[in-house]
Amino acid sequence: MIENQTQLPADVQHNVETFGPVPSRIRVYLSGPMTGIEDNNFPAFRRWAAKLRADGFDVVSPAEIQEAGTWELCLRADLRELCTCDAIALMPGWEGSKGAHLELHVAHRLGMKVMHLAAPAFDLVQHLHRQVAFSARTFGPGDRTAGVCDHIRKELGEVEADAAAGVSTLAEWVDVIILAFDGAWRGGATPEQIVAAIVAKQTKNEGRRWPDWRTADHSKAIEHDRSGEVSA
């Protein structure tokens, strides 16, 4: 057993390549994508730096290093700091970063430990609690069925307009999804009940019989086969 070896957090420990003894306080260089991302991805760098510091690491973040002008000069400054570290922590999306690849290569050559940071799993229930709090605070409490439905119709019109224009419809579909969640909780359902209902409905749909989509009219809804259903 190696004395003075720091135990790595459970969420990153299994993703660490071992190169020898770990110092009692690990100095970690945070590496990730910046170019082409809004605000140079600094908000993500700040979040990961805060998390690693909370886990006991001494963190060097490029987002906190004085900018040196050009990309090449910034990289020189970053590499100087990298060489003072014991490990490199790779943020999600690092694979698409030219600078991160170079930093990882240097880290390997220097025998540094490598930590692959995994994005936290998305918790829909937790997110819905956040949405409920925001919606109630911003739009008021209570049932707003008519207003929510009116807003959904507006967003659906924007989906169709964007599709006809050949541009991405993602943002408008997200608005529809958020509004549907808003209508559900305002109708009396808790976040836990909403998620359970989504799972139950998906399971029910998977057990239904559906017509062949290849022969269906793409401009019309595809409904399941009700021939074997018993009327209530």
N, C-alpha and C positions, 0 to 999 in steps of 0.2 A: 504493500500500500504506500502511496506517495504522500508524505507529510505536507501540510500546508496546501493541499489541493482544494480549490474552490469547487463546490458542487454546482453544476450548471442548472438553470431552471428547467423544469420538466418539459416545457413546450419547445425548447431548443436543444436539449441535451442529446437526443437521439440523432440530431442532424449535424453533430460536430465531428469533424475529421481530427483525430488525435495525432499530435506531433510531439508529445512529451509532457512533462510536468506542467501544471497550470499554476501561475502565480497566485498568491493569496488574494490579490485584488487585480482582476483582469482589466487591462486597458484595451478597449475595443474601438476599432475604426468602423464607422457606419457607411456602407457603400450601397448606392442605389441609383435609379434613373433620375435625371434632371432635365436634360435637353428636350425641348418640345412639350414639356408639361407645364401647366399653369403655375405661376409663382415658383418655377424651378423645382416643384415637388417639395418645397420647404415644409409645408404643413405635415406631410408624411414623415419627413426627416425628424421634425420636432416631436411627433407622437412616438416614433420608435426610440428616439434618444431618451425621452422621459420614461418609457417602459423599461429600457435597459438599465437606466440609473436607479429606478425603483427596485430592480432585481439585484442591485449591488455592483454594477459594472461602472468603470470609469470610461466615459464615452467621448470619443472625438468624432464630431459631426461636420462634414463639409459645409453644411448649412450655417455653421457657426464660425467658419474660417473666413477671414477678411478676403473679399473678392479681389482678384489680381488683374482683372481686365479681360484678356482673351481666354478662350477655353484652354489653350495650352499653358498659359501662365497660372490659371486656377489649378490645373492638374499638377503642375510643379509644386504649388503650395500644399495641395492635398497629399501628394506622395511623401513630402517631407514629414507630415504629421502621421501618415500611415506607418512610416518606418519607426515611429516611437511606440507602436502598439504591440500587444501580445496576440491579438486576434482581429479578424475582419468579420463583420456581420453583414450579410447580404440581404437587402430588403426585397420584398416581392417585386418582380419586374426587372430585376438587375440584369437578366439575360439580354435585354434589348439595349443595354447601355454600353457604349464603346469604352467609356471611362471606367466603369465598374469591372469590365473584363480585364483591363490593364491593371487595375488595383488588385484584383484577385490573382493575376499572374505574379505580381510582385509579392503578394502575401505568401503564395505557395513557395516561391524561391527563397523567401526569408524564413520558411518553416513555421509560419504563424498558424494558429488554429482558425478554422472556418466555421462560421455559424450561419445556417440558412434560416432566416426569420420567416415564420409562416403567418400569413394573415389570419386573424381570429375568425373562427366560424361564425357565420351570420346567424343571429338568433331572431327569428321573425316575431316571436312573442315579445321580446324585449323591445324590438323596433316599434311594434304596434303600440306598446305602452308610451313610448316617446311620441309617436304620432298623435295619439289620443290627447296627451297633455298639451301639445302644440295647438291642435285643432280647437280644443275647448277654450284655450287661452286666447286664441286669435279670432275664432268665429263664434264663440259662445257655446254654451251647453245645449242639450236637448235635441229633439228630432228636427232635422232639416231635410226630410225626404224630397220635397218638391225642389228645393234649392240645389241639392246634390244631384238629382236627376237632370235638372236643367243644365248644370255645369258639365255633366257627363256627355249630354247631347252636343254641347258646344265643342268639347274635346274630340268627340268622334268625328265631327265635321272637319276639324283640323287634321285628324288622322287621314281622312279621305283626301283632303286638299294636298297634304304633303306627299301621299302616295301617288296622286295624279301628277305632281310636279317632279316625281322621281327622286325625292330627297328622303332622308331617314325619318321614320315615323316613331322612333324609339321614345323620344321625349314626350310625345303626345300620348302614347300608350301608357307610359309611366304615370302621367297625370290621371288617366282613366283608372289605373290600378289603385292609386292613392285615394281617389274619390270613392271608389267602391269600398275600400276599407273604412273610409270615413262614414259612409252610409251604413255599413254593418254595425260599427260600434254605437253610432247614434240610434240605431234600431234596437239597442239594448244588449248586444253581445259583448262579452269581454274579449280581450286579445286571445286568451287561451281558447275560448269557444270558437273564435273565428278560425284559428289555425286548425283546430280539431275538425271543424266543418269542411275546410279545404281538403284535408286528408281523406275524410269520409266520402266527399263528393268525387274525388279522383278515383278512389277505390270502386265506387258505384259505377262510374263511367267506364272503367276498365272491364267491368263485368257485363256491360250492355252489348247488344248487337248493333253494328253500324253498317250503313250501306257502303259500297265500294266508292271511295273518294274519286277514283279515276273516271267514273261515269256521272259524277255529281256536277251540278251547275256551280261553278266557282264563285258566282256572284250571289248565291243564295246560301242560307244556313244549312249545314248538314246535321240533320236530327237523327237520333237513334231509332231503331226499329221498335215500335210500340205494339206490334201485332200480338205478342205473347203476354202483354201486361193485362192485369185484371183491374177494372175500374173500381175506385174506392166508393 
